[in-house]
């Protein structure tokens, strides 16, 4: 179901990517039970990452500041970051290892595709 949001926002990824990522990252903590929530979160994050990295010029034309704010909010427990529109992303008091690994994978991928924006 969440994959529909990625497809819906594919023509304007800058508008939706940070919000989708912010919704998906906490769901990765459900890994132990392999719930439908976890499986959907994994598929959604993979589809979003593929959309951003495999579509030519997408990341180069995007302002990735909001996405970085979301990623940072999901690495440091009990922290908050504001995006360019003033929306605040607050991280949970505890962050799963799975979520942190995913965040690091995203940062690595962004760095390899658009190092000048990092």
Protein Blocks (a to p, Z undefined) as FASTA:
>chain_A
ZZmmmmmmmmmmmlmmmmmmmmmmmmmmmmmnopaklmmmmmmmmmmmmmmmmmghklmm
pcfklmmmmmmmmmbghiacddfkopacdddfbdcfklmmmmmmmmmmmmmmmmmlZZ
